[in-house]
């Protein structure tokens, strides 16, 4: 919405609010015509009205003038927005240095033209009356001109999503006394962020994300007391978060994720009293999380995952009643989950996975009636069982992998509305209960690495929304038909992935498996390390989206069906350690996207068909009558 409004107001500024003008000044007309000359493609005819025979002030689209005939506004963005429409187009070419002769220009918007390339002309530094400069979302390259230091009236400068490189000239920040918005994201800019950035005291929005900036965040950042939006994410920044950041009391959004920032989070963060969105993830932050984080009275999203933070979780977090999302995964937190977390009444997502938390789950979490996603996986919680009060919660996602759960599959799950369930790497035992068919909201189920021992109940077919199933490394027995033939609820319920490896499934693979509705869009089918028999079904060729087929270490016999060559998305075929015989079909071995292939330890014979992809000899070994590259050549009689 803000993006559309920006262009709408620029349109109004260029067409409604300027007084009638005299005819276009010849210098300005020449500059605009030279700009048009440098444009090599204009498929939507943005510049069609720019004609040397007409007046640029009264007849040219996107141009507005003052009363003396001098051009003040030039707005030809690739995305044009009105009250009830949005038009998206592009232009190819380069920026004319003659535009620097538009000495009265205040607005210049050539953003989103997508294919405008070359350097930003040094002559743009002559536009001393310019207040708004938008050149973002093009293919501009080279460095930011030092001459920009002369644009002392600039209020908004956006050069993002280009191919700009080099360092930011430190001197240009010395003169931007009026700048309120600065966007340089999505470029290839490097070097340190100049400490002179602290002189941009009117700045409200600062976006440098997705560049190659290095060095530390300058301490002078704390002088930008009007700042509301700060995004330095996806760079190569190092060093510590400066304590001066606590002075940014107006800051609403702080993104420093995906850098190499180290050290502890300063206690001065308590000064970020307006902060709503905070993302410091994917760094090397360490030490304890300061208790002062509990003073972020307006915080809604707090994302600190993938760092090296340690120590106990501060109970003061329980004061953050505005929190909706809390991501602390993959750190080194220890101790218990604070009981005060039960006060986070607006919390929707809680992810504390991959830490070293112990001591169970506090029953106070049952008060979190807005909680939709809970991930406590890979913590030594020693749960033994999932507390019965979980049934009172309205969870959409529950992930408790490797948390010490023992015994039977929890009965209370039969009445839950959970869609994503991960109880893998625990010590669950016994049968998969018939009532699993009541869990009709399931879309993802991972029960791998447990001790289940039963067949798949017929009621499994009722899981009409299930799309991802992982049962590997259990003791399941019987056939797989109840999985392959489950129902769907279009457009949902078609499998993306199935992994039933390392079990004791037996019998033949359904010869019509490729025609089953639930299998129509599967991408990964892993059946290895079981006791499956019979032939590989030809109908697998109907699985047009299949990438991975792994049926190694079974008792499959017969020939490799040539029809598999019709499954053109296959990248991986693993059929080793079976009883397959006959020749390797050339159309299978030459699948265009195939890069991993293994048929070793079978009973295959004949010459290996010529193939372009390099497969190691180990992929064909221990087939006594198989020959040809990469094995030794065949002996022709």
N, C-alpha and C positions, 0 to 999 in steps of 0.2 A: 504494500500500500504506500509506504514512504517513498519507494522507488518511483511509482507512478505519479505521485503528487509532485515530486521534484520536477518532472518534465512538464506537468500541467501548469505549475506556477511559472516556470521559465517561458512557456508558451504565452501565458498572460502578460508577463513582463515584456516580451518581445513584440506583442501585437496590440495591447490594449492601453497600457499606461504611459505611452510615450506621445508627446504632442506632435501634431503634423509637422513634417520636415520640408526643407527646401530640397532641391534635387541633390542626388548623391555626389559627394566630393570626388573628383577624378582620381585622387590618390587612393581612396578607399575602393573605388570601383575597379581600378587596376589590380589592387591586392586581391580582391575577391575573384576576379576573372583568372588571375594566375593560380589561385587555389584550385579553381575548377579545372584548369589546364593540367594540374598535377594529379587529378583524379582519373584513373584509367578505367574504372568500372563503377557505374551508378545504376544498378538494375531497377531500382524503384523511382528513379528520376527525382531524387531529392534536390538536384541542382538544375532541373529542366527549365525553371523560370528564370535562371540566371543568364540573361541575354544582353549582349553589348548594346543592343538597340533600345533597351528599356532602362528605366530608372531603378537603381538597386534599392533605394529607400522605400519606394511605393509599390514595386512590382515583384521583388525577389523574395521567395519563401525563405523564412528563417533569418531574415535580416531586418533590423530595426535601427532607426537613426534618430538623432536629436534634431532640434529646430534649425541647426546650421548645416544639416546634411552630412554630418559625420556619423559613421556606423558605431553604435554603442552595444548592440547585441548581435551575436552570430550563433544561432542554435540549429544545428543539423545533426542531432543524435540518431543512432541507428534504431533506437526504440523510441517511438513517438507515442505519447499517451494523451488522450483527451478524456472527456467526461465519461464516454461510453465506448471507448475503443482503445486497443493497443496494437500498434503496427511494428513489426520487427523486420529490419532489413540490414544491408551492409553497403559499404563503399570500399573500393580498392584504390591504392595510390599512396601518396606521401603528403606530408604537410608542407605547404609553401612558406618559405621564409618571408615572403611579401606580406603575410598576415601581420608581421611585426610592425607594418606601417599604419595599422588601424589605431591611430594614436588616441582615439576617444573610446576605444572598446572597453566595456565593463563586464559583459557576459560573453564567455566563449565556451560553447558546449559542442564538442565533436566526439562524444563518448559513444561506445557500443557500435561503432562502425565496423568492428571486427577485423577488417583486412587492411586498415591504414597502417603502413609500415614506415621504416626509416627512422631517422633521428628527430627529436624535438628541436626545431630550429633555435639556434642561439638568439636569433632576432626577436623571439617571443619576450625576451627580457626588456624590450622597449615599450611593452604595453603597460605603462606605469599607472593607468587608471583602472586596470583590471581588478575586479573584486571576486569573480567566480571563474575558475578554470577547470573544465571537465574534459579530460582526454583518456579516461579509463576504458578498458575493454577494447583494446586495439592490438596491434602487433608492433608497437613502437619499441625501438631498441636504442642502445647507447646509454650514455649517462644523463643524469638530470643536469641541465645547463646551469652553470654558475651564475649566469645572467639573471636567473630567477630571483636572486637576492635584491633586484631592483623593483620587484613587484610588491612594494610595501603596502599597497592597499588590499591585497588578497585577503578574502574572508574564507573561501572554500577552495581547496586544491585537491583534485582527485586524479591520480595517474596510475591507479591499480590495474591489475590484469593486463599487463603488457609484457615486454621482454627487456625492460630497463635493467642495466647492470652498473657495476662500479659502486663507489661510495657516495653517500650524501654529502655534498659540499657543506662543511660545518658553518661557513659564513652565511649561507642563505637564511638560517634561522635567526640571525641577528636582526633582521629587518621585518620579519612577519609579525608586526605588532597587533594586527587585526585578525589574524588567522584563527578561525573557530573550528574548522574541520580539515583534517589532513589524512588522505588515503593513498598509501603506496603499496598496498597488498598485492600478492600474486605476481611479483617480479623476480629479478635475479640480483637484487641489490645486496651488497656485502659490506664488510667492514663494521666498525662500531657505530652504535647510535650516538650521534654527537651530543655532548653534554650541553651544548647551546640550545638543545630542545627545551630546556627549562625556561627559556625566555619567551616561549609562546604562551604567555599567561592568559590569553583569551580562549585557548584551545578547549573544546568540549569533546570532540571525537578524534581519536588517534588510532589509525589502523595500519600496522606494518606487517601483518601476518603473511606467511608463505613467501619468505625471502631467504636470504643467506646471511643475515646479520649475525655478527659474532661479538665477543666481549661481554661486558656486564651491562645490566640496566643502569643508566646513569642516575646518581643520587638526585640530580636536579629535577628528576621526574616529579618529585614531591612538591615542586613549586607550581605545578599546573593545577591549582586549587579549583578550577572550574571544570576539570575533566570529568566526563560522564561515561565515556566509552574508551577502553584501552585494550588493544589486541596486538600482542607481540608473539602470538603463537606460531609454530612451525618455522622456527629459525634455528640458529646455532648458538644461541645466547648461553653464556656460562656465568660463573660467579653466583653471588647471593642475591636474594630479593632485598633491595635497599629498605632500611627501616623508615626512610622518608616517605615510603608509599602510604604510610598511615595517615599522612596529611591530606589525602584525596577524599575528603568527606562527601563530595558530590558524586563519586564514582558509582555507577550502576552496574557496569560490566567490566570484569577483569579476566582476560584470557592470556595466560603465559604458557599454555600447554605445548608439548612437543618441542622442547628445547633441551639444554643440558645444564639447567640451573641446579645448583647444589646448596648445601647449608640448610639451616632450619628456617621454618616460616617465622618471621619476626612477630613478636607479641604486639607490635604497633598496628597489626591488622585490625585491632579493635577500633581504630579510628575510621574505618571504612563503613561509616554508619548508614550510607545509602545503598550499599552493595546488594544486588539481587542475584547476579550470575557470576560465579567464580569458578574458573577452571585452571588448575595448576598441574594437571596430570601429565604423565609421560615426561618426567624430569628425573633428577637425581636428588631430590629433597630428602633430608634425613633429620634425625633428632625427633623430639617430642612435638606433638601438636599443641600449641599454646592454649591454655585455658581461656585466653582472651578471645578466641574464636567464638565463644559463646555470647559475645557482644554484637555480633553481626545481626542486628535486630530485624533487618528486612530480607535477609538471604533466603532464596528459594532453591537455587541449585548450587551444590558444593561438591566439586569433582576433584579429588586428590589422588585418584588411582594411579598405579604404576609408578610409584616412587620408592623410597627407602625409609619412610616414616616409621618410627618405632615408639615403644612405651605404651602406656595405657591410653585408651580413648577418654578424653576429658568429659566428665559428667556434665560440664557446662553446656555441651552441645544440646542437651535437653531443653535449654531455654529458647532454642531457635524454632519457635512454633510456626514460623512462616515457611519452613523447609518443605519442599515437595520432592526433592531428589537428592540422595546422599550416596556418593560413589567413593568408597575408600579401598577398593579391591587392590590386591597385589602390592601390599606394603609389608611392614614387619610389626604390626600392632600386636600387643600381648594383653594378658589379663582378661577380665570379663567384659561382656557387652553391658554398658551402663544401664541400670534400671530406668534412668531418666529419659532414655530413648522412647519410652512409652508416652512421653509428653508431646511428642512430635505429631500433633493431631492432624496435620495436613500432609504428612509424608505419604508419597505414592511409590517411591522406589528406594530400597535400602540394599546396598551392595557392599558387604564386608568380606567378600570371598578372598581366598588366598592370603590369609594372614596367619597369626599364631594365637588366635583367641581361644579361650577355654572356659569351662565352667557352665556350660549349658546355655539355654536361651531364657532370658528373664520373662516371667509371665506377664509383666507389664506391657510387653509388645502386643498383647491381645487387644489393647485399647486402640491400636492403630487401624481404625475401621476404613480409612481411605487407602491403606497400603495395597498395592496391586502386584508389586514385584519384590520378592525377598530372596537374596542370594547370600548364603552363609557358607558356601562350599569351600572345601579344602582348608578347614580350621579344625584343630583337635578339640572339638567341643565335647566329645564323649557323651553324645546324646543318648545312646542306647535305643531310645524310641522318640518319635516325634510327639511332642505334647498334644494331648487331646484338645486343648483350647484352640488349636489351630483351626478347628472346624468352625469357630466363630468368625474367623477372618474371611475376607472376600478376595483372596489372592487369585491373580491371573497367572503369575509365574512363581514357582517354588523350586529353588535349587539348593539341595543339601548334600551334594556329593562329598564323600569322604569326611563325614562328620561323626562317625562312630555308631550309626544306627544299626540295630540288631533285630533279629526275629522276623516275624511274618510281615507281609505287605500291610501297612496300616489300614484298618477297616474304615476309619472315618473318611478316607479319600473317596469312598463310594458315593458320598453325598456332596462332594466338593465340585466347584466349577472351574478348577484349575485347567489351564490350557498348556502350559509348559511345565513339565515335571522332570527333575533330574535328581535321582537318588543313587547315582552310580558310585562305585568304589566304597561300598559299605559292606555290612555283613548280613544282609537280608537273606532269608532262607525260606524253604517251603514252596508251595505251588503258586503260580500266578492265578489269583482267584477269579472265579467266574464273574464276580461283580465288577471286574474291570470294565466290562461292557457298559456299566452305568456312567463311566467317566467320559461322557459324550462330547465334552469340550476339548479333549486332548488334541493338540496339534503337534506336540513334541514330547516324546517319552524316551528317557534314558535310564535303563536299569542295569547297565553293563557293570561288570566286575562285582557281582554279588554271588549268592549261592542258590539261586532259584533252581528247582528241579521239578519240572512238570511239562506236559504238553501245552500248546497254545490253545486256550479254551475257545469254543465256537463263538462265544459272546464277544470275542475280540473283533469280530466283523462289524460290530455296532459302532466302532470308533470312526465315524464318518468324516471327521475333520483331521484325523491323524495324517501328518505329512513326513515326519522324521522319526525313525524308530531305531534305537540302539539297544540290543540285548546281548552284546558280545561278552564272552568270558563268564558264562554261567554253566548250568548243567541241564539246559532245556533238552527235551527229547521230542520224538514224533515228527510229523511232517510239517511243511511250511504253508500248506494250503490256506489255513485260516488267516494268515498274514496277507498273502498275495490276492486273495479273493474278497478282502474287506470292502465294505461299501464306501461311497463318497457322497458328498453333498455339494454338487457343482456350484461354483468353480473350485471349491475347497476339497481337501481330503485326498488329493492325488499325491502319491509319495514323491518326495525329493530324494530321500536316502533311506536305505535299510542296511543295518549291520547286525547279522546274527552269527558272526564268526565265533570260533572257540566254544562250541556247544556240542551236543550229541544229536542234532537233528538227523533224521534218516529218511529213507524212501526216495522216490524220484521227484525231481523238480517238475511241477505241473507243465505239461507240454504246451499249454495255452497261456503260460505266464505272461507273455508279451502282449496278449490280447485282453488281459484283465484291466478293467477301467481304472482301478487304483494305481496301476503300474504305468500309466500312459506317459507320464512326464518325469519318471525317475531318472536321477543323474548318477547315483552311486548305489551299486548292489554288491554287498560283500557277504559271501556265503562260505568263506574258507574255514578250514579246520572243523569239519563236521563229518558225518558218515553218509553223505548223500550219494545216491546210486543212479544208474540209468544214463541216458544220453543228455547232452546239452540241448535244450529245446531250440528248435529253429525259430520259434516265435520271438525269441529275444531280439531278432533283427527288426521287429516292429517298434522297439523302444528308441524312438528317434532322438531323444535327448540324453541317452545313456552315455556317461563319460567313463565310468569305472565299472568293470566286471571282474570280480575276484571270487573264483570258486576253487582255489588251490587247496590241496590236502583234503581231498574227499575220495570217493570211490567211483567217480564218473567214468563211463566207458563209451565206446563208439567213436565216431569221427567228430572232429571240430566242424560244425556246420558252416559251409561256405556262405550261407545267408547272413552270418554275422558281419560280413563285409558291407551290408546295407545299413548298419548302425554307424553312420558316418561321423558321429560326435565322439566315438570311443577314443580315449587317450591311453587307457590302461586295460590290458587283458592279462590276467594271471590265472593259469590253469595247471600249474606244476603239481607234481605228486598226486596224479590220478592214474587211470588205466586207459587213457585215450589212445586210439590207434589210427591208422590211415595217414594220409598226407596233410600237410599244413596248407590250407587254401590260400592261394596267392592274393585274392581280394581281401582277405583278413589281414595278412601280413603287410599289405600295402595301403591300409587305411590311412588317409592323409594326415590325421591328427594323432595317430598312434605313436607314443614315444616310450611306453613301458610294456614289454611283452615277455612272458615267461611260460614255456611249456615243458620245462625240464622234468625229468623223472616220470616219463610216460612210456608208451609203446608205439610212438610215432615212427613212420618210415618214409623212405623216398628222399628226394632232393629238396632242400629248403628253397623255396621260390626266391628269385632275385627280388631285392627290396632296397629302397633308398635310405630308410632310417637305419642308423647303426644300432644293432642289438648285440650285446656281448655273447660270447660263446656259451657262457653259463646259462643263458636263457633257453638253450637247446640241449644241454648235456644230459647224459644218461637216458637217451633214446637209442637203443642199440642199432637200429636200422636207418637212422637219420644221418644225412650227409650234406655236404655243400656249405659254402660260406655262411656263417663264420666258423663252422666245423670243417674238418678235413674234407677234401673233394671226394665226390662219389667215384667208385670204381666201376666203370662201364665194361660189361662183358662183350 
